Amino acid sequence: MSKNAILTIAADGVGAVSASLGGFLTITPLRAGRWLGLADTDVKRRRVLGTADLALGITIIVGRSSRWQWRAVAIRALLHLAFAREYKRNNGRHKAVAMCALLIIDAGIAIGLRKACRFV
């Protein structure tokens, strides 16, 4: 399996998780907020985070094999900082650290996709 294929599969996974959790947080912010450990976050803020995650997830999936998919993955990586901030505010320090780890993983995928675009 080629490196580009692995990156595409990784990006698809990022997009699917993002769309799923973002949709869950957008549609049912109270239940999703409790389930995700964001119970102390304002419902409006939960919906904003969820909508951003949902939109980026869809963009990543729809942008599959396009030259701009890496940008959507990179923006989603940065969205982890917003989630980390909320987790820190909700006394979920370990979840905030996990969001920072996901930022690094998603950024790595975005960088790999960008490099792959240069050679296509």
N, C-alpha and C positions, 0 to 999 in steps of 0.2 A: 504494500500500500504506500502511495506516495505521500510526501510531507503535505502537499496541497490538499489531498483527500482527507488527511487527518485533521488539518486546520478547518476544513469545511465541516466535518462532522462535529468538531468541538464548537464551532460557531453555531451550528444547528442546535446543539444541546443548550448553549447559552441562550439562544433565541427562544427555544421551547420553554425553558425554565422561567425566563424573564416574562414571556407572554402569560404563562400559567399563573405564576405568583402575582404578577401585576394585575391580571384580570380578577383574581381572587380578592386582592386588596381593593380594587376599584369597585367591584360589584357588592361585596359584603365587607365593608371596612371594619365593622365591629367584630365580627367573628374572625376574620383574617388577622386583624390587629392583635387579638388575644392569642391566636394560634402562632403568630410570628413573633410574639414578645413585644408588641408595640401598643400595649393596652393604655399606656399613659400619653400616647401621642394623640393629638387632636384628630377627629374624624376627617376634617377637611384636608389636613396634611397627609393623612394616610391615603386618601383618594388621589391627591396630587402625586405622591410617590408611586402609587399603584398605576396611575394613568401613564406616567413617564415610563415605568418599567414595561407596561403592556405595549405602548407605542414602540419602544425600542426593540422589544422582542419580535413584534410583527415586522418591523423594518429589517431586522437581522435575517429573519427567515425569508422574507420576500426578496431581499437583496442578495440572496445566495448566488454565488459565482459572479457578482458584479464588482466593479472597481471601488464602490463606495461602502461595501459591507463592513470593511475594517473600521470606518468612521463610526458606524452605529455601535459596533462592539466597544470601541474606545470610549464613546460617550456613556455607554452602559457601565463601563469600568469606573468612570467618574461618579456615576449615580451611587455606587457603593459608598462613597464618602457621605452622601446625604443620609443613607440608611445607617451608616456607622454613627453619625451624629445623633440620630434618633435613638439608637440603641444605648448610646452613652447617656442620653437624657432619661432613658427608661431603666437606668441601673443595670443594663445588660452589657457590661464591659467585655465579657467573653464573646458576645455576639458582635460587638463593635470591632473587636480584633479579627473575627472571622470575616467580616465585611472588608476589612483592609487586605486580608489574604486573598479574597475573591477579586479585589481590585487588581492585585498583582497578576493573578491567573488570567483574568479577562484582558488586561493590558498586554500580556504576552501573546495571547491569541490575536489581538488586534495588530500587534507589531508583525507577527508572522504572516497574517493576511495581507498587510500592506507590502511587505517584501515580496510576497508571491505575486501581487499585482504588477510589480515592476518588471517581471520576467514573462508576463503573458502577452 
